[in-house]
């Protein structure tokens, strides 16, 4: 999940590649009816059911209204989705979601989708991506923090937040980055108050207090060029969904197994 341009498709590609390299069965599920290019061909694609292009052409909707229509159409045809997903009930699924933030904060569409997957006994972890370049504009960063918090509250599932594109971020001291990994409300007050009218300072204080009081949002850094960073992200997701805990341990194979002749 995450706003447009946050690197959701790149995240999916990176995790797909990593899972395949460690021998984990993994499949990509595309729920973005506007998506066109994929590094990996989706095993399940909403565009086999409905596409944004067709909706915009036939119903004369704009992009935002058309995307909402597509997602509502999916929810009204969940039998199709359940049949598609049911074929991969024992595998690891990576679901690439649309970039329209309202789906996670204002509408109940994704909530209903999550509940449908839970009824099918899928363990789910939400991964919310925020572009790391937002740390250079603290007001944008805290807007991202609040949208991540809203998604967490709305979906009510195990959830991790990721600062994406860390490989593109200018060098910063670890102590500076730590204030963004665990958002420090003072960052907002220090920076934004100096740039806004005094009449907004109380509003800034209230927003900072909201972030501090809930204390829900923390970020993990993702650098797609760093294997340790990718492994750490996947490990957090695995822990959140308790991946592998219900799998049967493999029986060790002893060399020389077989029947022995009884000479007695």
Secondary structure, DSSP 8 states (H G I E B T S, - for coil): -BSTTSSHHHHHHHHHHHHHHTT--EEEEE--TT----SS--SEEGGGT--HHHHHHHH---HHHHHHHHHHHHHTTHHHHHHHHHTTTTSEEEEE--S-THHHHT-SHHHHHHHHHHHTT---EEEEEEEGGGGGSHHHHHHHHHHHHHHHHHH-SEEEEEEE-GGGS----HHHHHHHHTT-HHHHHHHHTTTS-GGGHHHHHHHHHHHHHH----EEE--TT-HHHHHHHHHHHHHHHTTTTTS-------TT-S------
